[in-house]
Amino acid sequence: MKFDGLHSMQNHIIEVTNIATRLSTLGMKVDDAFLVQFILNSLPLEYGPF
């Protein structure tokens, strides 16, 4: 899942966290550090300094 720029950054982050929450309810725990790294990796190169 990559940030496409069609929606706000906030919506992208909320969507990814919602997916992680749904996975958690299925018994698949998503570590917070992994989630942050996943979100950062889903951003375009222009967000590289983050």
SULVENTA-V541310 format. One record per residue. N is the residue number from 0. PHI is phi in whole degrees, -180 to 180 (* if undefined). OMEGA is omega as a letter, one per 40 degrees, with the letter a starting at -180 (NA if undefined). NEAR is the number of other ideal C-beta (glycine too) atoms within 10 Angstrom. Layout:
# SULVENTA-V541310
N,PHI,OMEGA,NEAR  N,PHI,OMEGA,NEAR
This chain:
# SULVENTA-V541310
0,*,a,11  1,-119,i,9  2,-71,a,18  3,-100,i,9  4,81,i,11  5,-76,i,7  6,-119,a,11  7,-74,i,10  8,-60,i,12  9,-59,i,8  10,-63,i,11  11,-62,a,19  12,-65,i,16  13,-64,i,12  14,-63,i,14  15,-66,i,18  16,-67,i,14  17,-64,i,10  18,-63,i,14  19,-63,i,18  20,-66,i,10  21,-64,i,11  22,-64,i,12  23,-63,i,11  24,-68,i,7  25,-89,i,7  26,95,i,6  27,-104,a,9  28,-72,i,10  29,-107,a,16  30,-64,a,10  31,-61,i,10  32,-63,i,8  33,-65,a,11  34,-62,i,15  35,-62,i,12  36,-63,i,11  37,-63,i,15  38,-64,i,19  39,-62,i,11  40,-72,a,9  41,-85,a,15  42,-85,i,16  43,-66,a,10  44,-59,a,5  45,-66,i,8  46,-97,a,11  47,-52,a,8  48,-60,i,4  49,-73,NA,7
